[in-house]
Amino acid sequence: MRKLLALAAAFVSILLLADCGGGGSPPPAPTNVVAVPHDSSAVISWSSIPGVEYWVWVAPTSNLTWENCINVPGCQIHNGVTSPILILGLTNGTTYSAVVNGRSGDSPVGATSPPVTFVPNLAGYTWSAGKPLASTLLGVGYTGASSIAGSTFVAVGVGGSLYSSADAKTWTTSNSNVATDLDAVLYGAGKFVVAGDAGVILNSTDGATWTRVTSGTTNRLHALASNGTTMVATGANGTILASADGVTWAVQSSGTTNDLYGITFANSTYVAVGANGTLLTSTNGTVWQSRALQTSLNLKSVAYGASTFVAVGAAGALVTSTDGVTWTTRSPIAANSLSAVVYGTQFIAVGSGGGIFTSLDGITWKPAVSGTTNDLIALTFSPGRASSLLDIGYVAVGAAGVNLTAF
């Protein structure tokens, strides 16, 4: 109801501006209007004229005009904007059109551009390669916090290598002050947390300056997850650590000595996976229970989406669960060993030989073209941020500094 009222108010204001402009000549219709579709989003751009206040209208129809917008369910009005603008909240597979108009000072609203049509589609099918970084990358993470404007993404790797980026395309080297391999990245409690070999844990509030904190272990830490109040790190020899702030960590009993390679939190449950088919669950990050699983393959990563937990690993291993308690071993996704899986708007899994695979339900998978034969080791999802023109999409990193994006 609030969105409807806001839309109606914006529409009324446009009508008033169109009919009752104070003076001056209205600007011409905007030219070179282009709509570039992405996942659940699109970037609209046009040739701007200084001093003109622009309005962008977007709706799920192929013949949009600003006059009929109010009658089209799902129409968005963006006023007082500049080119380009990122439009979020669109439905994949649906045809949209966009028009742009504007006014100069107190003039009436000027002519509207012809509609441009576009169709948003899921990210993950088409990948673009960035300039290779200097080190093999073992982990990558994302934060939606607008306060960290220069470090939306952080990638880590061998020898303490650490990079930050606002868009996952241009990366800046940061000094980690450690020489050990770094494996995992998490954002929580207002900071980035990085974990790696020899129990190393680093903190940063800006993605550029990093401080080492005491972890309480010398075992390698492979993965990080959070439920919003408790961060959990998993690692070698069954290591599990928990922290409320990313600074003070306490060792927890896992009940296993198998390496734990991956962890996620979803549906009120932590799920940790590891060597020899190890699978543990917890509701609070401190008390853990082993779950039966009919596989002895190493499980490297776990994610949740489409009401399903999905774990992947060696030789394309795939196991799924709807509740985190009862698990089903599925046919392998592929011959590739898989090192990471994530869910954004669909499941994406990456692995050896540049393998990338996609799935809507976590059970049926299709290969995508990565454009690389380098092993892909880590993966993250960006839900998009209109304030910084950051599209919805995925970032994958791996051997020889390879970094790929799918927006």
Secondary structure, 3 states (H helix, E strand, C coil): CHHHHHHHHHHHHHHHHHHCCCCCCCCCCCEEEEEEEECCEEEEEEECCCCEEEEEEEECCCCCCCCCHHHCCCCEEEEEECCCEEEECCCCCCCEEEEEEEEECCCCCCCCCCCEEECCCCCCCECEECCCCCCCEEEEEECCCCCCCCCCEEEEEHHHCEEEECCCCCCEEEECCCCCCEEEEEEECCEEEEEEHHHCEEEECCCCECEEECCCCCCCEEEEEECCCCEEEEEHHHCEEEECCCCCCEEECCCCCCCEEEEEEECCEEEEEEHHHCEEEECCCCCCEECCCCCCCCEEEEEEECCEEEEEEHHHCEEEECCCCCCEEECCCCCCCEEEEEECCCEEEEEHHHCEEEECCCCCCEEEECCCCCCEEEEEEECCEHHHCECCEEEEEEHHHCEEEEC
